[in-house]
Amino acid sequence: MPFPLSPQPWVAPLAPAPIRATVGVPGSKSQTNRALVLAALASGPSVIRNGLDARDTRLMRDGLRSLGVQITETGDTWEVTPPATFTGGVTVDCGLAGTVMRFLPALALLADGPVRFDGDEQAYARPMHPLLAALSALGATVDADRGTLPFTVGGPVSGRAVTLDASTSSQFISALLMVGARLPEGLDLSHAGPPLPSRPHVEMTVAMLRKRHVRIDDSEPDHWFVPPRPIAAREESIEPDLSNAAVFLAAAAVTGGVVTVPHWPGSTEQPGEAIGDILTRFGAEASFDERGLTVRGTNHLHGIDLDLSAASELTPVVAAVAALADDTTHVRGVGHIRGHETDRLAALATELQRLGAHVHQTHDGLTIHPKLLGGAEWRTYADHRMAHAGALLGLVVPDVTLDDISCTDKTMPEFADLWQGMIDTPGLDTSAQEGGTTAPDPLGKEGVS
């Protein structure tokens, strides 16, 4: 069994003054791993620029290579050449990456032999049964004793119509959509069950497929029809990861400072774009121009009532901000994040209460009553988003120590350096990308939606 990274305790640095900085964040994990899978399925070589280089995307590249895909990396440019036939008889290490453990089993339908999937011990608790049942419905042979990792998937496919309950992860839908055009009869896919979470991620998948000339009929709610056809090769550039950017922008809100994230897209399918509007609702100010998205703290954080079903990955950062507000915050629509890297609702409730907040778990969210907070150990549960929340609280709460900062390697290996740089060099560029500029003063007070 593969082992997770060794924990690395980390004392969260206090902000000695309001944060004033420009912070460039690396590429979107969601876009990078989708781009890699679609390039592997394409009819010829593709080029990906500015892809995220982190544990989740390394696991994806290594998994694709084990399946016979050739990936040549030259700096921030990757050339991906698909194989004539995907290689079976191999084992793919999924680590704790949801995109790897959900996307590649669907691709394994096209391999010339069975493919085994394994991962970190924490990954064994992540829901997989709906996807494995869907693959079986398409004619695949699935060997999964517990309905979770580890399991084996083998083709060939003998059907096209499948209905599944994807209420625990929209990645099940994305996984099937990406291979749909490569199936002999295409794909007729339906979701039946409670509301689909993180719907923007499905919209991201559909948009990226259409850019590769794949036809998708999604005119009926929760129903997608994909006829068989080649998936076009293309060149694409990856946007900054807006969900990873959220914690840096929130730093401005909680310290009364100003933070700009450059290269913020004017139009995107990333759910993380909601952070500007969310922080505005808490009482901060947000503005967008050609230099990026800027958030300015006002020294007033108010409790809010928030449905985060479309951007659930923001929940840990939102919960940390809520713990510093002046009134109660209700977060709804995120019950499915109990099945993420950890049970995020239980973990947030436990750790916020350890610092002194009063938190009540509901069936689909959290109610957070702010109290006077004090320093304590903040456990991350090997979850990068939990680490972000702990670091954010540590800006204003003395003596917060994270039990593990290495878990941020999952999507942002440079997190600790970027975070310390943001604090140590206020007003200067702490960009992880080239082309950043000194943070401007916000130019307006309109919330960004």
N, C-alpha and C positions, 0 to 999 in steps of 0.2 A: 504494500500500500504506500503511495506517495505521502510524504510528510509535509506539513505546512512550514512556513518560515519560522525561525527562532524568534520569540518575542524580544522586543527591545524597549525597556521602560524609558520614559521621556518626561521630563518636567516641563509642563506647559508654560511658556514664557508670558509674563505679565506685560501689558502695554503700558509703558511709562507715560504716554501722552496719546491723544487721539491719533489714530492711524491716518497717514496721508501718503498714499503710494499708488503706483500703477503696477499691476501684477498680471503678467501674461501667463496663461495656463496652457498646458499641452493639449493635444487633440482629443476629440471625443472618442471614448471607448466604444460607445454604441455604434457610431458611424464607422469606426475603424474595423471592428469585427464583422459588421455587415458587409463592408467593402471587401474584406478579405474573402469571405465566403462566396460572395457574388463573383469576384474575380476568379476564384477556383472553379466555379460552375460555368464560366463564360466560354465562348467559342474560340477565343484566342487570348494572347497575353494582354494584361491590363497593367496600368501604372497607378499607384496610390502615393500621394504626397502628404507630408505632415501627419502621417499616422501616429497614433499614440504608441510609445514604446514603454510598456509596463507589464506587470506579471500577467494580467488577463490577456493582453494581446500577444505576448510571447507564447503563452499556452495555446492560443488559437493558431499562430504561425507554426508552432511545433506540431500541433495536431494535424494541420493541413499537410505539412511536409511528410508526416508518417503515412498519410493517405495518398502520397505520390505527387503532391503539388510542388512545383519549383518556385521558390521565393528568393529573389536576389535583392539584397538590401544595400543601397548606396547612399549613405547619409539618411536624409529624410525622404528619400525616394525609393519605393519598393516596386519591383517588377514581379508580377505574379503570372506564372504560366501553368495552365491547367493540364492535367494528364489526359491521355487518351481514355484511360479507365482508372477509376479510383482503386487504390490498393487495399485489399482486405487482409485478414489474418494478422492484424496489428492491434496494439493497445494504445488508446489515447488518454493522456493524463489531463483531466479537466481542472485540476487544482480546486479552487473554490469559485471558478468563473461560470456564472449562469449561462452566458452566451455560448461557451464551449460545450457545456453538458447538455444544452438544448439544441443548438444549431447543428453540431456535427453528427449526432445520431440520425437526423433527417438526411444529411448528405450521405451517410453510410448506406442508405437504400440503394445507392448507385455503385457501390464497391463490388469488386469481384470475389468477395468472401466476407465472412462475418467480422465485425469490428467490436472490440471490447473497450468499454469506457470505465475509468476509475478516477479517483480524485482525493482531495484532502478528507480527513475524517469528518470535518464539519459539513462537508458537502453531502454526506450520506443522509442528512436530515432534510435536504431540499426537495420539494415536490417534483416528481417526474412522471407519476403514473398516467396522467392524462395524455402526455405526449407518447409514451410507450404504447398505450392502448390505441392511439391514433395510428401509429406506425404498424401495429398488428392489423388494424382494420384495412390498411392499404396492402396487406399481404406479406408484410415483413415477418421474419422469424425473430422474436424477442425473448431473450433469456434473462429474466430479472426476478430473483427470488423474493425481494422485498418491494419491488416497484420503485426503487431508488438506486443510486450508484452502489456497487458496481453492477453493470449489466452488459449484455452483448446484443448487437443488432445486425441482422443480415437480410439481404434482398432475396429474390427480386420482388418488384411491386406487381400486384395483379389487379388493383382497383384504383379509383380516383375519388370516390365520394367518402367523406369522413366528417363526423360530427363529434366535437369534444367540448368539455367544460374547461375553458382557459381562465377561469376566474382567479386561479392562484398564480398565474403568470402569463402575461401577454407574449412572452418569448415562445410559447408553444405555437401560437399562430404565426409569428415571424419565421420560425424554423421551417414550418411546412410551406409557407408562401415562397420562401427562397428557392426551394427545390421543385416547386409545383410545375414550372414550365419544362423541367427536365424529365418529368415522369412520362411514361409512354402515352397515357391518355390525359395528361394534365391533372388538375386538381379541382375538386368541388368541395370547398371547406366551409363548415358552419360552426359557430360558437353557440352553445346552448347551456345556459346556467346564469348565475348572478352576473352583474355588470362586469365587463372586461376591464381590468385595471391597466393603467399606463397606456391608454389607447394611443397617445402620440407616438409611442415606439412602434406600434403597428403601422401608423401612417408614415413614419420614417422608412420602414421596410418597403411599403408600397411605392413611395416616391423614388427610392433608390432602384427598385426593380423597373419602374417605368422609364427611368433614365437609361436603362439598358435594354429598352425596346420590348419589355415584357408586357403583354396585355393582361390587365386585371379588371374584372367586372366586380365592383364593390357597391353597386347601386342599391342593393338590399342591405339593411342593417345586419351586421354580424354574419355576413355571407360573402364569400370571395370565390370567384370562378377564374381559374388560370388555365388557358388552353396551352397545349404543348407547342414550344417553339424555341429556337436558340436564344441564349442569353448573350447579349452583345458585350464585347470587350470595350473598355473605355478608360480614360484617364480621369481621376478625380482627386480633389484636395479635401482634406478633412478639416472641419470646423473646430475651434476650441471647445473643450468639454464644459458646457455651461452648468452642469450639475456640480462639477468640481470647482467651478468658479464661485459657486454660491457661498461657500464658507469665507472666502476673501471679501466678497461684497458685504456679507453680514458683519465682518469685522468693523467696517465703517459704521454700521448701524449701532453696534453695541458699545463702541468707544467714542461716538460723536465725531468721527473722522470722515475722510473722503478717500474712496478707493475706486479706481478705474480699471476695468478689464478691457484691454484692446482687442481689436479684430472681432468684436461681437457682431454676429450676422444680423443683417436687417430683416431677414426672413429665414426661418428654420423650422424643422420638425422636432428639434430637441425639447423635451419637456422642461429642462432646466431654465429655459428662457423666462419662465414664470417668476423667477426669484426677484426681479425688479419690482413687479407689481406686489408681490407678497411683502417685501420689506417696506414698500410704500404704505401698505395697509397697517403695518406695525407702527408707522410713524416716521420712517426715514423718507428721504427724497431721492428720486432716481431720474436720470436724464440720459438720453442716447444721442450721439452724434457720430461723425466720421471717425472719431478717436476711440469709440467704444461705448460701453455702458458704465456710467458713474453712479455710485450710491453715496449719499451724504447723510451722516447721522445728525439727528436734531436734539439729542439728549432726552428724548421722550419716546419710550416704547410702550405701546398700548396692547392690551389683550385683544385677540380677534377670534372669530369663528371661521374656520377655514376647511373647505373640502379640497384635499390634496390627492384625490384619486387619479388625476391625470399626471401628477408629478410626484409620486410617492417617494422617490429617492431623495427628495428634499426634506423629508420628515425629520431626520436627526438634527440638521442645522436649524430648521424651523422650531423644533422643540427646545433647543438651546437658547434661541432668541426669546422664546416665550417664557422661559424660566427667569429672564431678566426684565420682563415687562412689568407694568404697574397693575395689571389685573389678569383675570383668568383667561386662558386661551383654550379653545376646543379645536382639535384636529380630527377630521372625519375622513372616511373613504379609503383608509389605508390598512384594512385588516389583513390584506394579502402579504404585507411586509413581515408578517410573522414567519414566512417561509423564505426569507432572503438569507444573507450570509449568517444571520442569527435571527432569533425572534426579536426584531427591532423594537417592537412596542414594549415587550417585557424588559428588554435591556435598557431602554431609555427610562422607563419608570423606575427601575432599580437604581440606576446611576444618578439620575436627577434627585431622587430621594436621599441617596447617600450624601449629596452635597447640601441637602436641606430643603429642597422643594417638596411640595405635596402634589403627587401625581396619581390620577385614577385612570386605569385602563378600561376602555369600553370595548365592545365587540369589534369595532372597526377604527379605533383611534385612541386618542389620549385627551384627558382634561388636565391641564397644567395650572396649578395655583402657585404663583411666585411667592417665595419666602426669602428671608435673608440667607444667602448661600455662604458656605465655608469650604475650605480646601479639604480634599480627600483623594484617595485613589480613584481614578476613573477607568473602569475596565472596558476594553474595546471589543471583546468577544471575537477577535480576529476579523473585525469588520471595519473597513476603511471609513465608512460614513460615521460610525460611532467615534472613531478617532477624530474626525473633523469636528464633531459636536464638542468633544472634550477640550480640544485645542481652542475653540471659540470661547467657551466658558472660562478657560484659563487666562484669557486676555484681561479679565476684570475680576476674577475670583482668585485670590492668592492660594498658593500651595496645592494646585491641581496637578497630579502626576498620572499620566497615562501608563497603563501596564504594558502597552505595546504600540510603538509607532511604526514598526516594520510592516504592519498590515496595510498601510497606505501605499505600499509598493504595488498593490493590486491594480490601481488606476493612476497613481501619481507618485512615482518613486522620489521625486524631488520635493515632496510636500514639506518636510521639516525645514529644508533650506529656504524654500520660498516663504514659508511662514516667518522664520526668524529674520530673513531679509526684509520682509514687509515691516517688521517692527523696528529693526535696527537702522534702516535707511529711509525714514519717512520723507515722502515727497520725491523719492528717487525711483527709477524703474527697477523692479525686481523680476523682470520678465523671464519666463522660461523659453521664450521665442525671440528671435531678432525683430527689430522694428518697433519696440516699445518706446514711449516718450514719457517725459515727466508728467505726472498727473495734473490735469487742468482743474481749475475750480469748476464745479457743476455749472452748466449754462442755463439750467431751467429747473423748475420745480414740478414738472409734470410726471406722474407715475407712468412707468412703462408697462404695457400689458403684454 
